[in-house]
């Protein structure tokens, strides 16, 4: 009372999360997929800050591929209708143990696979 009107400034500090990592308005997560999902393609379910979402992994996906889920990041202030993206970093899980049948299949594949050469570029 008796004070002049003014601006109220609020500062918010966001803590770290064990699964989600924020960079600006974008959210980043890491997702493991298995070899068959990477080679053949697959639909996987991932957790976003807005709930679970199905994402298409294309056949031939390489480790380190980043899939973008548009508009699943942090709301862009002051534009309440725009959000950053969810960046899904894919890594391929190489099994440490194979069943007998899996080993037979991998050996059969190795026999028809074209060997890599030392001159082959890394992509």
N, C-alpha and C positions, 0 to 999 in steps of 0.2 A: 504494500500500500504506500502510495506516495512515491514509488519508484518509477523510473522511465522504462518503457517497453524495450526489450533487447533480444538478441539472438541467444538461443540455448545451444551450446556446443556439446555434443556427446561423443566420447571416444570409446570404441569397442575393440577389444583385443581378442582374436580368435586363437584358441589353443590348437596344438597339434592333434591329429587323429592317427590311430594305428593303421588304418586302411586307406583313407582318402588323403591326398596331398593337394593343397591349393597353390596354384600359381596364377596370380591375378584373378581373373574371373573364371579360369578353367580349373577343373578338378581332374587329378591324375590318379589312376590305380594300375596295379600290376595284376595280370591274370595268367595263370598257367593253363596251357592246353597240352594234350598229348600228341604224340607223333601222328597218329591216324587223323586226328582233327586238323592238324596243320597240312598234311598231304592231301587229304580227300575233301576238306572243307566240312563245316559243321555249323549248327546253330547252338550258341551257348547262352546261358542265362547269367547276367552279371548284376551286381548290386550297384546302384547309383544313389546319390543323396535323395533322389525322389522315388526310390523303390527299385524293385527288380525290373530288368529290361532284357529282352532277347536281342542278340546281336549275331549277325551273319559273319562267319569266318570263311574267307574264300579259299578254295583249293590252292595249294602251293604257297601258303602263308609262311613267311620266314620269321625266325626269332627276332624280336626287336620291332616288329611291325606295330604301328600305333593306329588303332581304329578310333574314329571320332564319332561320338554320339552328340549331335547338335542340340543346343539349348538344354543341356543337362548339367550345367555348371552353376556358378553363383550368379544371382540376380545383379544386373548392372544398374547401380544407382546413378542418377535419379530415374532412368528409364525402367519402369517397373515391368515392362513387357519383354525385355531382352535379357538373356542369360548367356553365360559363357558355355563352353563345351565340356563334355566328359571325355578325357583322353585315356583310352584303354591300351596299355602297353602289354603286348603279348609275348610270353616266353614259352618255350617248348620244353616239356618235361621228358627227359630221356630216362627210361626205366633203368634202375640198377639191377633188377632181376627180371628174367623172362621165364615164362612157363615153357615146358618142352615144346608145346605146339607153337607158341610165339617164336621160339628160337628156330624151329624148322621153317616157319614162314619167312623170317628175316634172312636165313641162309639162302633160301630159294630166291628171294629178292636180290640178295647180294650177287648171285650168280648171273643175273640178267642186267644188273645195274651197270651203267657206263662208269668206268673208273675216272676219278678226278685226276687232272694233271697238275704239275707244279706251276704251269703257266696260266691256269684257270683263274680269271679275275674274281676277287671277293666282292660280292654285291651287297 
